[in-house]
Amino acid sequence: MSSNMVSSEFDSLMMQRCLQLARRALGRTSPNPLVGAVVVKDGEIVGEGFHPRAGEPHAEVFALRAAGEKARGATIYVSLEPCNHYGRTPPCSKGLIKAGVSKVVVGMVDPNPLVAGGGIARLRDAGIEVVVGVEEEACQKLNEGFIHRILYKRPLGILKYAMTLDGKIATDSGHSAWISNPDARSEVHQLRAACDAVIVGGNTVRQDNPYLTTRQQEGHNPLRVVMSRSLNLPENARLWEVAEAPTLVLTAVGSSPDFQKMLLNKGVEVVEFSLLTPDHVMAYLYERGFCSVLWECGGTLAASAIAQNAVQKILAFIAPKIIGGSHAPTPVGDLGFTSMTEAIPLERVNWRVVGSDCLVEGYLPQKSQ
């Protein structure tokens, strides 16, 4: 093996370590990205760090701190291009130059057109060797919500559902627990932990009375969001218990003041919209600093979320079961399509087996927003 291959293999391993570190802050960094950094001297790791949450120092700062004097002449690996501007914290490019590192290996360039390449250029101007694009795809996948937020000024919308082999999400009577297997359910808990918010409509609250938590001791719980124009909802839903995770109810202006008062008394946040639609909700969640939003709603809301470009990614669990039923609900309601040529084809599709279920992951074609 050429020494070049050995070094690129080592680079990949170190970048994977950066991503592993970055994941420790899953769900906690928005509107910032997940970033990990590793300082290496003479083939040994001498310092590591990750960005824990917005307003705290960036990954490079923690890694350099841990390395101390050993950072001089060392190589630092970082999963995202070091920033080059003054935000809440000073630019990392400056800190790296000051620490005297001799080489910086970058996973991916900053997606922000205002920043893109600026940090790298500044490091190169200071005479530091910079390598870009190691494990780039994995780095982009980890921060796809952040990237989408930067490019489109909206959080990434992910529609998740579980359905039977014959395309149903519940029986004719509305009973839906459990379609997917325990392995698939734990996969969903991990998915929630990585998101900033999870959205359902009133129907899901009435029929399923969900918890929408991650069921993990240490796991981050996303903000649970209920969209309901009329607030025709049960008074004792599990979502109104906010000790474990917060809940936000989005409703129409002036809807059911007594019910709103009851929610506020329980510690549930209520926000009124003059027009309560998926695209307005995503615009609002962008303003709240969110990067990724999970839609766990029924077919009616799912269809309007897709139609309004509030969903970019689909995660479908398919269980090898058959329910039948001519009126049993399906994952996506009416999109107004009449011919097969209108069907939305998913892109970058992945299939994998989770327990006895199959998980299909794909992206909707990106409409120019």
Disulfide bonds with the S-S distance in Angstrom:
none
